[in-house]
């Protein structure tokens, strides 16, 4: 059992915090459900779609041709297959 403080804070039992690995500063999402309130770890980064981040990294080196990319993919597939 726990109590809500005047500031709206709730103290979670230490056994739960330890099992979950939730230390001081852990960010949690609070979700209201029909059964009550659900606490879960907040994602480290906000969800993003590929178009949101495409082109955000600077290019490194010269661009590859389609043939060079195909050769690289084939070489990696062969390397992984040989390992199995």
BAGU-118132 format. One record per residue: x, y, z of N, C-alpha, C in turn; residue in one letter. Coordinates in pm, whole numbers, padded with zeros to 5 digits, always signed. Layout:
! residues N
XYZXYZXYZA ...
//
This chain:
! residues 84
+00084-00117+00000+00000+00000+00000+00089+00124+00000X +00043+00230-00063+00115+00356-00067+00015+00470-00059X +00064+00590-00041-00021+00708-00028+00025+00815-00125X -00067+00891-00178-00032+01003-00266-00002+01124-00180X +00112+01189-00205+00151+01307-00127+00073+01430-00175X +00089+01540-00104+00023+01666-00141+00070+01712-00279X +00191+01672-00321+00244+01707-00452+00202+01608-00561X +00125+01506-00524+00083+01406-00621+00185+01295-00641X +00283+01285-00555+00387+01184-00566+00344+01055-00499X +00387+00943-00559+00359+00811-00505+00492+00740-00483X +00509+00678-00369+00631+00603-00341+00605+00457-00376X +00688+00404-00467+00677+00262-00503+00758+00180-00405X +00708+00064-00365+00783-00021-00273+00922-00055-00330X +01021-00057-00243+01159-00079-00288+01175-00215-00355X +01102-00317-00311+01115-00450-00374+01075-00443-00521X +00971-00368-00552+00928-00353-00692+01033-00275-00770X +01082-00165-00713+01183-00084-00781+01308-00166-00809X +01350-00248-00713+01470-00330-00731+01449-00435-00839X +01334-00505-00835+01307-00608-00937+01304-00547-01077X +01252-00428-01089+01240-00362-01220+01367-00287-01259X +01457-00267-01165+01578-00190-01193+01549-00042-01209X +01447+00007-01139+01407+00147-01146+01475+00224-01033X +01579+00298-01066+01646+00382-00968+01597+00524-00976X +01657+00609-00895+01622+00751-00895+01642+00808-01035X +01548+00886-01082+01558+00947-01213+01501+00865-01327X +01457+00741-01298+01396+00659-01401+01269+00726-01450X +01257+00738-01582+01138+00803-01640+01035+00695-01674X +00913+00717-01630+00805+00621-01651+00690+00687-01727X +00622+00607-01808+00498+00651-01869+00385+00608-01777X +00284+00691-01766+00167+00662-01684+00049+00650-01778X -00016+00535-01775-00129+00509-01865-00250+00468-01783X -00361+00534-01808-00485+00498-01739-00551+00383-01816X -00588+00278-01744-00654+00162-01804-00785+00137-01731X -00872+00054-01785-00997+00023-01713-00972-00041-01577X -00858-00111-01562-00827-00178-01436-00758-00088-01335X -00704+00025-01380-00631+00114-01290-00528+00195-01367X -00411+00210-01307-00303+00289-01368-00186+00197-01395X -00129+00208-01515-00016+00126-01557+00108+00212-01565X +00217+00168-01503+00347+00235-01511+00438+00150-01597X +00504+00214-01694+00601+00141-01774+00714+00235-01812X +00831+00177-01840+00948+00257-01876+00916+00345-01996X +00955+00469-01988+00940+00560-02101+01048+00527-02202X +01017+00536-02331+01120+00509-02432+01232+00612-02421X +01353+00569-02452+01469+00658-02446+01457+00767-02552X +01410+00728-02670+01392+00822-02780+01247+00822-02823X +01198+00934-02866+01062+00942-02918+01052+00858-03045X +00936+00798-03067+00914+00719-03188+00929+00809-03311X +00990+00756-03414+01011+00833-03536+00989+00743-03656X +00948+00802-03763+00932+00733-03890+01059+00756-03972X +01091+00665-04065+01213+00684-04145+01220+00821-04212X +01109+00869-04263+01111+01000-04330+01144+01114-04234X +01118+01093-04104+01150+01197-04005+01300+01214-03986X +01376+01108-04007+01519+01113-03978+01607+01092-04101X +01546+01060-04214+01624+01035-04336+01707+01158-04371X +01834+01135-04396+01923+01242-04435+01975+01325-04319X +01950+01282-04196+01995+01362-04081+02142+01339-04048X +02200+01232-04098+02342+01207-04075+02423+01256-04194X +02540+01312-04168+02621+01358-04279+02676+01240-04357X +02696+01255-04488+02751+01144-04567+02896+01115-04527X +02934+00988-04538+03073+00948-04511+03128+00883-04637X +03231+00939-04690+03295+00882-04807+03214+00900-04933X +03262+00836-05038+03197+00846-05168+03071+00759-05171X +02975+00800-05250+02852+00721-05267+02884+00590-05337X +02806+00488-05305+02823+00357-05368+02730+00345-05489X +02774+00272-05588+02689+00244-05703+02597+00127-05666X +02493+00106-05745+02405-00009-05721+02482-00139-05730X +02576-00148-05823+02656-00269-05838+02741-00294-05713X +02800-00188-05658+02881-00202-05536+02794-00245-05418X +02674-00190-05410+02583-00230-05301+02542-00375-05317X +02507-00418-05440+02471-00557-05465+02585-00651-05428X +02708-00613-05465+02826-00695-05434+02844-00706-05283X +02827-00596-05212+02840-00598-05066+02735-00684-04998X +02610-00674-05045+02501-00755-04987+02528-00902-05012X +02568-00937-05134+02598-01076-05167+02714-01130-05082X +02819-01051-05065+02934-01094-04985+02891-01118-04840X +02808-01032-04784+02762-01051-04645+02674-01173-04634X +02587-01197-04732+02502-01316-04730+02587-01442-04735X +02689-01443-04818+02779-01559-04826+02854-01579-04695X +02899-01468-04634+02972-01478-04508+02882-01536-04399X +02758-01488-04391+02666-01539-04288+02628-01685-04314X +02608-01720-04440+02572-01858-04473+02688-01953-04439X +02810-01911-04465+02927-01995-04437+02944-02018-04287X +02896-01926-04206+02910-01935-04061+02812-02035-04001X +02697-02054-04064+02594-02145-04009+02628-02289-04023X 
//
